[in-house]
Amino acid sequence: MANNQAGQGEGNSQKADPASSQKSNAKRGFAAMDAAQQRQIASKGGQAAHQKGTAHEFDSEEARRAGQKGGVAVSRDREHMAAIGRKGGESRQSAQRNNASRDSRPSESSGGSETG
């Protein structure tokens, strides 16, 4: 009978699992608030920390190190870096082409404004 009771207990817990998983998917508390409410509450927390003197403030050296870490992390993705390089190259080439085409054409605006 012990096996039979254990089997019944397992069956009951399995029936309860779908109901409990539905509840866990619903947003509750802070997550259920809209972005404006979240910002307002977070702002109050930041203000309180500054008044208390426990708020963290970056100095320039710490900010530099954080930026460097981010750059190292991004540069590990070779495809991403290649895409950035292509974009820059395309932009530079188009700027050079535009400048070259302007230099080769006579200026229309300067001739037209003097005859007015």
mmCIF file of the C-alpha atoms, coordinates in Angstrom:
data_MODEL
# 
_entry.id   MODEL 
# 
loop_
_atom_site.group_PDB 
_atom_site.id 
_atom_site.type_symbol 
_atom_site.label_atom_id 
_atom_site.label_alt_id 
_atom_site.label_comp_id 
_atom_site.label_asym_id 
_atom_site.label_entity_id 
_atom_site.label_seq_id 
_atom_site.pdbx_PDB_ins_code 
_atom_site.Cartn_x 
_atom_site.Cartn_y 
_atom_site.Cartn_z 
_atom_site.occupancy 
_atom_site.B_iso_or_equiv 
_atom_site.pdbx_formal_charge 
_atom_site.auth_seq_id 
_atom_site.auth_comp_id 
_atom_site.auth_asym_id 
_atom_site.auth_atom_id 
_atom_site.pdbx_PDB_model_num 
ATOM 1   C CA . MET A 1 1   ? 0.000  0.000  0.000   1.00 0.00 ? 1   MET A CA 1 
ATOM 2   C CA . ALA A 1 2   ? 2.901  2.362  0.603   1.00 0.00 ? 2   ALA A CA 1 
ATOM 3   C CA . ASN A 1 3   ? 3.751  2.194  -3.084  1.00 0.00 ? 3   ASN A CA 1 
ATOM 4   C CA . ASN A 1 4   ? 0.149  2.835  -3.982  1.00 0.00 ? 4   ASN A CA 1 
ATOM 5   C CA . GLN A 1 5   ? -0.072 5.904  -1.736  1.00 0.00 ? 5   GLN A CA 1 
ATOM 6   C CA . ALA A 1 6   ? 3.183  7.288  -3.097  1.00 0.00 ? 6   ALA A CA 1 
ATOM 7   C CA . GLY A 1 7   ? 1.838  6.840  -6.613  1.00 0.00 ? 7   GLY A CA 1 
ATOM 8   C CA . GLN A 1 8   ? -1.300 8.747  -5.719  1.00 0.00 ? 8   GLN A CA 1 
ATOM 9   C CA . GLY A 1 9   ? 0.741  11.547 -4.190  1.00 0.00 ? 9   GLY A CA 1 
ATOM 10  C CA . GLU A 1 10  ? 2.830  11.861 -7.322  1.00 0.00 ? 10  GLU A CA 1 
ATOM 11  C CA . GLY A 1 11  ? -0.288 11.953 -9.454  1.00 0.00 ? 11  GLY A CA 1 
ATOM 12  C CA . ASN A 1 12  ? -1.757 14.755 -7.361  1.00 0.00 ? 12  ASN A CA 1 
ATOM 13  C CA . SER A 1 13  ? 1.427  16.818 -7.541  1.00 0.00 ? 13  SER A CA 1 
ATOM 14  C CA . GLN A 1 14  ? 1.507  16.459 -11.325 1.00 0.00 ? 14  GLN A CA 1 
ATOM 15  C CA . LYS A 1 15  ? -2.005 17.845 -11.543 1.00 0.00 ? 15  LYS A CA 1 
ATOM 16  C CA . ALA A 1 16  ? -0.956 20.858 -9.477  1.00 0.00 ? 16  ALA A CA 1 
ATOM 17  C CA . ASP A 1 17  ? 2.132  21.604 -11.623 1.00 0.00 ? 17  ASP A CA 1 
ATOM 18  C CA . PRO A 1 18  ? 0.289  23.009 -14.667 1.00 0.00 ? 18  PRO A CA 1 
ATOM 19  C CA . ALA A 1 19  ? -1.657 25.424 -12.472 1.00 0.00 ? 19  ALA A CA 1 
ATOM 20  C CA . SER A 1 20  ? 1.458  26.601 -10.662 1.00 0.00 ? 20  SER A CA 1 
ATOM 21  C CA . SER A 1 21  ? 3.368  27.103 -13.930 1.00 0.00 ? 21  SER A CA 1 
ATOM 22  C CA . GLN A 1 22  ? 0.583  29.348 -15.202 1.00 0.00 ? 22  GLN A CA 1 
ATOM 23  C CA . LYS A 1 23  ? 0.915  31.586 -12.153 1.00 0.00 ? 23  LYS A CA 1 
ATOM 24  C CA . SER A 1 24  ? 4.698  31.869 -12.514 1.00 0.00 ? 24  SER A CA 1 
ATOM 25  C CA . ASN A 1 25  ? 4.373  33.249 -16.059 1.00 0.00 ? 25  ASN A CA 1 
ATOM 26  C CA . ALA A 1 26  ? 2.202  36.159 -14.956 1.00 0.00 ? 26  ALA A CA 1 
ATOM 27  C CA . LYS A 1 27  ? 4.050  39.379 -14.167 1.00 0.00 ? 27  LYS A CA 1 
ATOM 28  C CA . ARG A 1 28  ? 3.747  40.403 -10.553 1.00 0.00 ? 28  ARG A CA 1 
ATOM 29  C CA . GLY A 1 29  ? 4.921  43.305 -8.460  1.00 0.00 ? 29  GLY A CA 1 
ATOM 30  C CA . PHE A 1 30  ? 7.604  45.543 -9.971  1.00 0.00 ? 30  PHE A CA 1 
ATOM 31  C CA . ALA A 1 31  ? 7.609  43.645 -13.282 1.00 0.00 ? 31  ALA A CA 1 
ATOM 32  C CA . ALA A 1 32  ? 3.869  44.200 -13.722 1.00 0.00 ? 32  ALA A CA 1 
ATOM 33  C CA . MET A 1 33  ? 4.244  47.983 -13.529 1.00 0.00 ? 33  MET A CA 1 
ATOM 34  C CA . ASP A 1 34  ? 4.636  50.063 -16.639 1.00 0.00 ? 34  ASP A CA 1 
ATOM 35  C CA . ALA A 1 35  ? 8.041  51.536 -17.449 1.00 0.00 ? 35  ALA A CA 1 
ATOM 36  C CA . ALA A 1 36  ? 7.175  55.001 -16.137 1.00 0.00 ? 36  ALA A CA 1 
ATOM 37  C CA . GLN A 1 37  ? 6.200  53.640 -12.719 1.00 0.00 ? 37  GLN A CA 1 
ATOM 38  C CA . GLN A 1 38  ? 9.362  51.529 -12.562 1.00 0.00 ? 38  GLN A CA 1 
ATOM 39  C CA . ARG A 1 39  ? 11.537 54.553 -13.390 1.00 0.00 ? 39  ARG A CA 1 
ATOM 40  C CA . GLN A 1 40  ? 9.791  56.665 -10.759 1.00 0.00 ? 40  GLN A CA 1 
ATOM 41  C CA . ILE A 1 41  ? 10.346 54.066 -8.021  1.00 0.00 ? 41  ILE A CA 1 
ATOM 42  C CA . ALA A 1 42  ? 13.941 53.422 -9.083  1.00 0.00 ? 42  ALA A CA 1 
ATOM 43  C CA . SER A 1 43  ? 14.608 57.157 -9.064  1.00 0.00 ? 43  SER A CA 1 
ATOM 44  C CA . LYS A 1 44  ? 13.376 57.418 -5.485  1.00 0.00 ? 44  LYS A CA 1 
ATOM 45  C CA . GLY A 1 45  ? 15.731 54.611 -4.519  1.00 0.00 ? 45  GLY A CA 1 
ATOM 46  C CA . GLY A 1 46  ? 18.655 56.358 -6.166  1.00 0.00 ? 46  GLY A CA 1 
ATOM 47  C CA . GLN A 1 47  ? 17.847 59.653 -4.475  1.00 0.00 ? 47  GLN A CA 1 
ATOM 48  C CA . ALA A 1 48  ? 17.645 57.934 -1.094  1.00 0.00 ? 48  ALA A CA 1 
ATOM 49  C CA . ALA A 1 49  ? 21.020 56.271 -1.651  1.00 0.00 ? 49  ALA A CA 1 
ATOM 50  C CA . HIS A 1 50  ? 22.623 59.599 -2.530  1.00 0.00 ? 50  HIS A CA 1 
ATOM 51  C CA . GLN A 1 51  ? 21.148 61.266 0.557   1.00 0.00 ? 51  GLN A CA 1 
ATOM 52  C CA . LYS A 1 52  ? 22.359 58.401 2.713   1.00 0.00 ? 52  LYS A CA 1 
ATOM 53  C CA . GLY A 1 53  ? 25.801 58.569 1.106   1.00 0.00 ? 53  GLY A CA 1 
ATOM 54  C CA . THR A 1 54  ? 25.848 54.962 -0.072  1.00 0.00 ? 54  THR A CA 1 
ATOM 55  C CA . ALA A 1 55  ? 25.279 55.608 -3.776  1.00 0.00 ? 55  ALA A CA 1 
ATOM 56  C CA . HIS A 1 56  ? 28.011 54.527 -6.153  1.00 0.00 ? 56  HIS A CA 1 
ATOM 57  C CA . GLU A 1 57  ? 29.522 57.224 -8.325  1.00 0.00 ? 57  GLU A CA 1 
ATOM 58  C CA . PHE A 1 58  ? 31.959 56.457 -11.136 1.00 0.00 ? 58  PHE A CA 1 
ATOM 59  C CA . ASP A 1 59  ? 35.201 58.377 -11.191 1.00 0.00 ? 59  ASP A CA 1 
ATOM 60  C CA . SER A 1 60  ? 36.895 58.892 -14.551 1.00 0.00 ? 60  SER A CA 1 
ATOM 61  C CA . GLU A 1 61  ? 39.374 56.040 -14.038 1.00 0.00 ? 61  GLU A CA 1 
ATOM 62  C CA . GLU A 1 62  ? 36.635 53.559 -13.146 1.00 0.00 ? 62  GLU A CA 1 
ATOM 63  C CA . ALA A 1 63  ? 34.576 54.644 -16.140 1.00 0.00 ? 63  ALA A CA 1 
ATOM 64  C CA . ARG A 1 64  ? 37.606 54.197 -18.393 1.00 0.00 ? 64  ARG A CA 1 
ATOM 65  C CA . ARG A 1 65  ? 38.153 50.642 -17.123 1.00 0.00 ? 65  ARG A CA 1 
ATOM 66  C CA . ALA A 1 66  ? 34.474 49.793 -17.613 1.00 0.00 ? 66  ALA A CA 1 
ATOM 67  C CA . GLY A 1 67  ? 34.558 51.088 -21.183 1.00 0.00 ? 67  GLY A CA 1 
ATOM 68  C CA . GLN A 1 68  ? 37.712 49.145 -21.880 1.00 0.00 ? 68  GLN A CA 1 
ATOM 69  C CA . LYS A 1 69  ? 36.080 45.929 -20.641 1.00 0.00 ? 69  LYS A CA 1 
ATOM 70  C CA . GLY A 1 70  ? 33.116 46.551 -22.911 1.00 0.00 ? 70  GLY A CA 1 
ATOM 71  C CA . GLY A 1 71  ? 35.390 47.144 -25.879 1.00 0.00 ? 71  GLY A CA 1 
ATOM 72  C CA . VAL A 1 72  ? 37.290 43.933 -25.217 1.00 0.00 ? 72  VAL A CA 1 
ATOM 73  C CA . ALA A 1 73  ? 34.054 41.961 -24.956 1.00 0.00 ? 73  ALA A CA 1 
ATOM 74  C CA . VAL A 1 74  ? 32.669 43.391 -28.207 1.00 0.00 ? 74  VAL A CA 1 
ATOM 75  C CA . SER A 1 75  ? 35.900 42.915 -30.124 1.00 0.00 ? 75  SER A CA 1 
ATOM 76  C CA . ARG A 1 76  ? 35.838 39.158 -29.461 1.00 0.00 ? 76  ARG A CA 1 
ATOM 77  C CA . ASP A 1 77  ? 32.977 38.865 -31.959 1.00 0.00 ? 77  ASP A CA 1 
ATOM 78  C CA . ARG A 1 78  ? 34.924 38.848 -35.230 1.00 0.00 ? 78  ARG A CA 1 
ATOM 79  C CA . GLU A 1 79  ? 31.843 39.037 -37.456 1.00 0.00 ? 79  GLU A CA 1 
ATOM 80  C CA . HIS A 1 80  ? 30.520 42.054 -35.573 1.00 0.00 ? 80  HIS A CA 1 
ATOM 81  C CA . MET A 1 81  ? 33.838 43.862 -35.851 1.00 0.00 ? 81  MET A CA 1 
ATOM 82  C CA . ALA A 1 82  ? 34.033 43.069 -39.576 1.00 0.00 ? 82  ALA A CA 1 
ATOM 83  C CA . ALA A 1 83  ? 30.541 44.508 -40.074 1.00 0.00 ? 83  ALA A CA 1 
ATOM 84  C CA . ILE A 1 84  ? 31.518 47.689 -38.241 1.00 0.00 ? 84  ILE A CA 1 
ATOM 85  C CA . GLY A 1 85  ? 34.635 48.017 -40.388 1.00 0.00 ? 85  GLY A CA 1 
ATOM 86  C CA . ARG A 1 86  ? 32.652 47.547 -43.594 1.00 0.00 ? 86  ARG A CA 1 
ATOM 87  C CA . LYS A 1 87  ? 30.180 50.208 -42.533 1.00 0.00 ? 87  LYS A CA 1 
ATOM 88  C CA . GLY A 1 88  ? 32.962 52.665 -41.802 1.00 0.00 ? 88  GLY A CA 1 
ATOM 89  C CA . GLY A 1 89  ? 34.689 51.897 -45.086 1.00 0.00 ? 89  GLY A CA 1 
ATOM 90  C CA . GLU A 1 90  ? 31.493 52.340 -47.043 1.00 0.00 ? 90  GLU A CA 1 
ATOM 91  C CA . SER A 1 91  ? 30.803 55.628 -45.321 1.00 0.00 ? 91  SER A CA 1 
ATOM 92  C CA . ARG A 1 92  ? 34.307 56.899 -45.985 1.00 0.00 ? 92  ARG A CA 1 
ATOM 93  C CA . GLN A 1 93  ? 34.201 55.841 -49.634 1.00 0.00 ? 93  GLN A CA 1 
ATOM 94  C CA . SER A 1 94  ? 30.868 57.547 -50.210 1.00 0.00 ? 94  SER A CA 1 
ATOM 95  C CA . ALA A 1 95  ? 32.155 60.742 -48.567 1.00 0.00 ? 95  ALA A CA 1 
ATOM 96  C CA . GLN A 1 96  ? 35.232 60.686 -50.808 1.00 0.00 ? 96  GLN A CA 1 
ATOM 97  C CA . ARG A 1 97  ? 33.091 60.113 -53.886 1.00 0.00 ? 97  ARG A CA 1 
ATOM 98  C CA . ASN A 1 98  ? 30.808 63.017 -52.948 1.00 0.00 ? 98  ASN A CA 1 
ATOM 99  C CA . ASN A 1 99  ? 33.767 65.321 -52.395 1.00 0.00 ? 99  ASN A CA 1 
ATOM 100 C CA . ALA A 1 100 ? 35.354 64.269 -55.693 1.00 0.00 ? 100 ALA A CA 1 
ATOM 101 C CA . SER A 1 101 ? 32.156 64.872 -57.632 1.00 0.00 ? 101 SER A CA 1 
ATOM 102 C CA . ARG A 1 102 ? 31.719 68.319 -56.047 1.00 0.00 ? 102 ARG A CA 1 
ATOM 103 C CA . ASP A 1 103 ? 35.291 69.281 -56.914 1.00 0.00 ? 103 ASP A CA 1 
ATOM 104 C CA . SER A 1 104 ? 34.923 68.246 -60.557 1.00 0.00 ? 104 SER A CA 1 
ATOM 105 C CA . ARG A 1 105 ? 31.674 70.205 -61.135 1.00 0.00 ? 105 ARG A CA 1 
ATOM 106 C CA . PRO A 1 106 ? 31.573 73.986 -61.581 1.00 0.00 ? 106 PRO A CA 1 
ATOM 107 C CA . SER A 1 107 ? 29.750 75.694 -58.757 1.00 0.00 ? 107 SER A CA 1 
ATOM 108 C CA . GLU A 1 108 ? 26.241 76.576 -59.917 1.00 0.00 ? 108 GLU A CA 1 
ATOM 109 C CA . SER A 1 109 ? 25.163 78.447 -56.815 1.00 0.00 ? 109 SER A CA 1 
ATOM 110 C CA . SER A 1 110 ? 27.913 81.091 -56.922 1.00 0.00 ? 110 SER A CA 1 
ATOM 111 C CA . GLY A 1 111 ? 27.277 81.972 -60.611 1.00 0.00 ? 111 GLY A CA 1 
ATOM 112 C CA . GLY A 1 112 ? 23.513 82.182 -60.214 1.00 0.00 ? 112 GLY A CA 1 
ATOM 113 C CA . SER A 1 113 ? 23.474 84.384 -57.123 1.00 0.00 ? 113 SER A CA 1 
ATOM 114 C CA . GLU A 1 114 ? 25.555 87.204 -58.685 1.00 0.00 ? 114 GLU A CA 1 
ATOM 115 C CA . THR A 1 115 ? 23.272 87.647 -61.707 1.00 0.00 ? 115 THR A CA 1 
ATOM 116 C CA . GLY A 1 116 ? 20.156 88.255 -59.595 1.00 0.00 ? 116 GLY A CA 1 
# 
